[in-house]
Amino acid sequence: MEFDTFVLAGRPVRRVGFGAMQLPGPGVFGPPRDRDQALAVLRSAVGAGVNHIDTAQFYGPDVANALIHDALFPYPEDLVLVSKVGARRDGQGGWLPAQRPDELRAGVEDNLRSLEVEQVPVVNLRRHGGDTGVALEDQLGAMVAMRDEGLIGGVGLSNVNVEEYRRARTQTEIACVQNPFNVADRSGQDLVDACGKDEVAFVPFFPLGSAFTPLNPVLGAPQVTQTAQRIGITPAQVALAWLLCLSPHILLIPGTSSLAHLEENLAVAGIELDEQAMAALGTVEQSTVEEGR
């Protein structure tokens, strides 16, 4: 790739990182099916050079962070841990908002405790769809206060639109934006472009399609499968490589609980799609992913 790294909260990270969302049990709820393998995946990722890991206290809840701690503590000096606040889980695994400033602070404190760090390098404010009755400016005020206290290193945003992103940048520096974006859902292209212009890292979630929908418009797209067959790589690698080829400010955090899939995901750092592939993938029929992250 033209750029192997990009700056995240002032620190260079490799463009292919790791997302911890798939480490807990089904539905991102409860313990992993195989704890030893989950620990091995994390250690193998870092051993292969990954220095950007995305997590959240509400993955499990409490599970993903505990696995990261048990697998990697004490952490490598160059490892950038990115967490998020703004949500919580109920007893059945449902996703609930936790948007008030006091809830955001409690979420950061939970991350500090479970990861056993004095500062989380980056924390994303995950906005919740719908009217939560909490102003973005009030949420950002809480995040900035925690950054000024040294509890977090950088403030990120998740699940925002371009107007909210621009409003946020009038109030504080933004380390990264994490939103749904993939070859079959480019509805957020305006936000991707805005981040690129501002040299802000954009981190697409659901890069291979939503894990919460029965049909996958990414991996099932004929243009993806045909390109994979022509080049001799997997459809997932096509979809991930497409994102890397779009712009150097895009950082990937593909997640898995499988060592084989981890190796497959990390290999995309060395794949550059040709013009024929990019043209074909540009014609994938557009759909939107279901929220639930």
C-alpha positions in Angstrom: 0.0 0.0 0.0 1.1 3.6 -0.5 0.8 4.3 3.2 1.2 1.5 5.7 0.5 3.8 8.7 -1.7 6.7 9.6 -1.6 9.0 12.6 -4.2 8.3 15.3 -4.3 10.7 18.3 -0.7 11.7 17.5 0.6 8.2 17.2 1.3 6.2 14.0 -0.7 3.0 13.7 -0.7 0.3 11.1 -3.7 0.7 8.8 -4.8 -2.8 9.5 -5.7 -3.2 13.2 -8.0 -5.5 15.2 -11.5 -5.2 16.4 -12.4 -7.0 19.6 -16.2 -7.1 19.0 -16.2 -10.7 18.0 -14.3 -12.0 20.9 -17.2 -12.4 23.3 -20.0 -14.9 22.9 -22.8 -14.8 20.3 -24.4 -11.4 19.9 -21.4 -9.8 21.6 -22.8 -11.1 24.8 -21.3 -13.4 27.4 -18.0 -15.3 27.5 -16.2 -16.5 24.4 -16.8 -20.0 23.0 -13.1 -20.7 23.4 -11.2 -18.4 25.8 -7.8 -19.8 25.0 -8.3 -19.2 21.3 -9.5 -15.6 22.0 -6.3 -14.9 24.0 -4.2 -16.5 21.2 -5.9 -14.3 18.6 -5.0 -11.2 20.5 -1.4 -12.2 21.1 -1.0 -13.3 17.5 -2.4 -10.0 16.2 0.1 -8.0 18.2 2.9 -10.4 17.4 2.2 -9.8 13.7 2.5 -6.0 14.2 -1.0 -4.8 15.0 -0.8 -1.7 17.2 -4.4 -0.5 17.0 -7.0 -2.5 18.9 -10.6 -1.4 19.1 -12.8 -2.4 22.0 -15.6 -1.4 24.3 -16.5 -2.1 27.9 -20.0 -3.1 26.7 -18.7 -5.8 24.5 -19.7 -8.8 26.6 -20.2 -6.7 28.7 -16.9 -6.7 30.5 -15.6 -9.6 28.3 -13.5 -8.0 25.5 -11.6 -5.7 27.8 -10.9 -8.5 30.2 -9.5 -10.7 27.4 -7.3 -7.8 26.1 -5.9 -7.3 29.6 -5.3 -11.0 30.2 -3.7 -11.5 26.8 -1.5 -8.3 26.5 -0.9 -6.7 29.8 1.6 -5.1 30.3 0.8 -3.5 26.9 3.5 -2.8 24.2 4.5 0.8 24.2 3.3 1.4 20.7 -0.2 -0.2 21.2 -3.1 2.3 20.8 -6.2 1.0 22.5 -9.4 2.6 21.4 -12.6 2.2 23.3 -16.0 3.8 23.1 -18.7 5.0 25.5 -22.4 5.9 25.0 -24.1 2.5 25.3 -24.8 -0.3 27.8 -26.3 -3.7 27.8 -29.4 -5.2 29.5 -29.5 -8.7 31.1 -30.6 -10.2 27.8 -27.9 -8.6 25.7 -30.0 -5.7 24.4 -28.2 -2.5 23.4 -29.3 0.5 25.4 -28.2 4.2 25.3 -25.9 5.6 28.0 -25.6 9.1 26.6 -25.7 11.5 29.6 -22.4 13.1 30.6 -22.3 11.2 33.9 -22.8 7.9 32.0 -20.0 8.8 29.6 -17.7 9.4 32.6 -18.7 6.1 34.2 -18.0 4.3 31.0 -14.5 5.8 30.8 -13.8 4.9 34.4 -15.0 1.3 33.7 -12.5 1.1 30.8 -9.7 2.4 32.9 -10.4 -0.2 35.6 -10.8 -3.2 33.3 -7.9 -2.4 31.0 -5.8 -1.4 34.0 -4.5 1.8 32.5 -4.2 5.4 33.7 -5.3 6.7 30.3 -7.2 5.2 27.4 -5.4 6.5 24.3 -8.6 7.2 22.4 -12.3 7.0 23.5 -15.0 7.4 20.9 -18.3 9.1 21.8 -20.8 6.7 20.3 -23.9 8.7 19.5 -27.1 6.7 19.8 -29.7 6.8 17.0 -32.8 8.6 17.8 -33.5 11.5 20.2 -31.8 10.7 23.5 -32.5 14.2 24.9 -28.7 14.9 25.3 -27.0 17.6 23.3 -23.9 16.7 21.4 -22.2 19.8 22.8 -22.9 18.6 26.4 -21.5 15.2 25.6 -18.4 16.7 24.0 -17.9 18.9 27.0 -17.7 15.8 29.2 -15.3 14.1 26.9 -13.0 17.2 26.7 -13.1 17.5 30.5 -11.9 13.9 30.8 -9.2 14.5 28.2 -8.0 17.6 30.1 -7.9 15.4 33.3 -5.7 12.9 31.5 -8.2 10.1 31.6 -8.3 9.8 27.8 -5.8 10.8 25.2 -8.0 11.7 22.3 -11.7 12.2 21.6 -13.3 10.3 18.8 -16.8 10.1 17.4 -18.9 7.1 16.4 -22.3 6.9 14.7 -22.4 10.5 13.6 -23.3 12.4 10.5 -21.2 14.9 8.7 -23.1 17.9 10.3 -22.4 16.5 13.8 -18.8 15.9 12.9 -18.3 19.5 11.8 -20.1 20.8 14.9 -17.8 18.7 17.0 -14.7 20.0 15.4 -15.6 23.6 16.4 -15.5 22.4 20.0 -12.5 20.1 20.1 -9.9 18.2 18.0 -11.3 14.9 16.8 -8.9 11.9 16.8 -11.0 9.6 14.6 -14.5 8.9 13.3 -16.0 5.4 13.4 -19.1 4.8 11.3 -20.6 2.1 9.1 -19.0 2.1 5.6 -18.3 -0.7 3.1 -18.5 -1.5 -0.6 -22.3 -2.0 -0.3 -23.0 0.9 2.0 -21.3 4.1 0.9 -24.1 6.4 2.3 -21.4 8.0 4.5 -19.1 9.0 1.7 -19.5 12.7 2.5 -18.2 12.0 6.0 -15.3 9.9 4.7 -14.4 12.7 2.4 -14.6 15.3 5.2 -12.3 13.3 7.4 -9.8 12.9 4.6 -9.8 16.6 3.9 -9.1 17.2 7.6 -6.6 14.4 7.9 -8.7 12.7 10.6 -8.6 8.9 10.7 -11.8 7.2 9.5 -12.5 3.8 10.9 -15.3 1.9 9.1 -17.2 -0.6 11.2 -19.1 -3.5 9.5 -16.5 -3.4 6.7 -17.7 -6.9 5.7 -21.3 -6.2 6.2 -23.4 -6.2 9.4 -23.1 -9.2 11.7 -26.7 -8.5 12.7 -28.4 -9.1 9.4 -29.2 -12.5 7.8 -28.1 -11.5 4.3 -24.7 -10.0 3.6 -24.7 -7.5 0.7 -20.9 -7.2 0.8 -19.6 -10.8 0.7 -22.6 -11.9 -1.5 -22.1 -9.2 -4.1 -21.3 -10.7 -7.5 -18.6 -8.0 -8.2 -16.9 -9.0 -4.9 -17.0 -12.7 -5.5 -15.9 -12.4 -9.2 -13.0 -10.1 -8.3 -11.9 -12.5 -5.6 -11.9 -15.4 -8.1 -10.1 -13.5 -10.7 -7.3 -12.3 -8.4 -7.1 -15.4 -6.3 -8.0 -14.0 -2.9 -11.1 -14.3 -0.7 -14.2 -12.1 -0.9 -13.5 -10.7 2.5 -10.0 -9.7 1.4 -11.5 -8.0 -1.6 -13.9 -5.9 0.6 -11.1 -5.0 3.0 -8.5 -4.2 0.4 -11.1 -2.0 -1.4 -11.3 0.2 1.7 -7.6 0.5 2.0 -7.3 1.5 -1.6 -9.9 4.3 -1.2 -7.8 6.6 0.9 -4.7 6.5 3.2 -6.8 8.0 6.1 -9.0 4.8 6.4 -8.0 2.5 9.2 -9.4 -1.1 9.4 -10.3 -3.0 12.5 -11.6 -6.3 11.2 -12.4 -8.6 14.1 -12.4 -12.4 14.5 -12.1 -15.1 17.1 -10.3 -17.4 14.6 -6.6 -17.6 14.1 -7.1 -18.5 10.4 -9.3 -15.6 9.8 -6.9 -13.3 11.6 -4.1 -14.3 9.2 -6.5 -13.8 6.3 -7.5 -10.3 7.5 -3.9 -9.1 8.2 -2.8 -10.2 4.7 -4.8 -7.5 3.1 -2.1 -5.0 4.0 -0.2 -6.4 1.1 -3.0 -6.4 -1.4 -3.5 -3.6 -3.9 -6.5 -3.9 -6.2 -6.1 -3.1 -9.9 -8.2 -0.6 -11.9 -10.4 -3.4 -13.1 -11.3 -4.4 -9.6 -11.9 -0.9 -8.3 -14.1 -0.1 -11.3 -16.2 -3.3 -10.8 -16.5 -2.8 -7.1 -17.7 0.7 -7.7 -20.9 -0.7 -9.2 -21.9 -2.8 -6.2 -25.6 -2.2 -5.5 -26.0 0.0 -2.4 -27.8 -0.9 0.8 -27.6 0.2 4.4 -26.4 -1.8 7.4 -28.4 -2.3 10.5 -27.2 -0.4 13.5 -26.2 -2.4 16.6 -22.6 -1.8 17.4 
